[in-house]
């Protein structure tokens, strides 16, 4: 597993990547390469009165109808103080909602400070929601690993194992059975979710939806099997490591010990699956997916079997009184 990367996002990337935000540059084009430090926006609030304590540097600053109306009504020194306080916090950029006109002093100050001043057609709430979602997507902790990611019966399964063990061939068998490929060879992984506990995997750029099969070459799963055979992203809920069968090694035969695989600080259930001729690995993975679905619903087959076995042994064991009576006879 690769080391987590520290994502870096610029205002230019925001402009280029999110057309749904309907952003245009009003002023400060020279600062379009400024970095965004946190996936949270801020509104100026009392900073417009000259109190800057709640402002943080390198964040996106949003001005809605209330802020623009305030700036249009105050005059002279009060407006100068408001604009100087806002830009003094060194924001990554300033966005005005609803295509409201920018006060001329704000426009010239952004040009001078090289702070991009953007305008959006969206209302404040929709803009904040859209910008926050994009920033969280781009700035979430991320890493990458060599493996194959599949959607099997709704369970995101990450196949790991050394080169040549048969990961891609097994994945192809599962795709033929109607399951879906997310990524082959390189899997990009991000930590997302409301509490940052969801591990999301996706494919890598130009090789997305492609698979390498030794002896066959590079194949395009989307073209061969249709759009329903692939998906862009999937939450990783189970890791299966394919290992060569070793007669000297003791493998788990009961399924009572739950092993985990840690990625980006999150523990994901893991299975070690020994591979040898005659084992139908694809079928075993399908069953593993079904078993994981049961576990997510609160049913652990191995532990339930152990509980029934323990009860049966306890019921069959003779009581001390019975043993004593037999001894006397």
Secondary structure, DSSP 8 states (H G I E B T S, - for coil): ----B---EEHHHHHHH-GGG-EEEEE-GGGTT-EE-SS--EE-GGGGGT--TT--TTSEEEE-HHHHHHHHH--HHHHHHHHHHHHHT--SEEEEGGG----HHHHHHHHHHT-EEEEESS-HHHHHHHHHHHHHHHHS-EEEEEEEEEEETTEEEEEE--TTSSHHHHHHHHHHTT-EEEEEEEEEEEEESTTS-EEEEE--GGGTTEEEETTTEEEEHHHHH-GGGB-SEEE--EEEEEEE--TTS---SS--S-EEEEETTEEEEEEEEEE-TT--HHHHHHHHHHHHHHHHTT--HHHHHHHHHHHHHHHHS--HHHHHHHHH-
